[in-house]
Amino acid sequence: LEFRRVLFRSIEVLITSTDKSFLMLLSPYISVRHHFEDKLLDREHVLSRYGIAPERLADYLALVGDRSQGIPGVPGIGAKTAAKLVAESSLHELLEADEEDQSALAKLKSQAEVALLSLALAQLKLDVDVGVNLNECRLS
């Protein structure tokens, strides 16, 4: 997400939410606070909880799905397999891979349309105009 490197390189952002989707925004400048558990969630939390880096979370959710967010996921691919698949490759790279020997990769390719729809649903929209100029939010 080049967006977060450019926009947030000089300010720190704290997101207070229990929505795991915000974890894909984690960076040295962006933190997520789980307000019910009163703790900061960081890169290490995502690695230990999901077995992947935060920047791969949308790909992971596209494979495993998330009922609470209406993301169907790919039938037959569970959390461990999804983490293994997306640890090194994006969903698009996996769909373009030539290797057909893995049954999980074959399942993914046979359900490519569902996987791509799930990815679109899992990704955060970063180009939404919220009508607020950050300069208006500065403390004087």
ABEGO torsion letter per residue (X at the ends): XAAAAAAAAABBBBBBBABAAAAAABBAABBBBBAAAGBBBBAAAAAAAAGBBAAAAAAAAAAAEBAAAGBAEBBGBBAAAAAAAAAABBAAAAAABABAABAAAAAAAAAAAAAAAAAAAABBBAABBAGBBAAAABBX
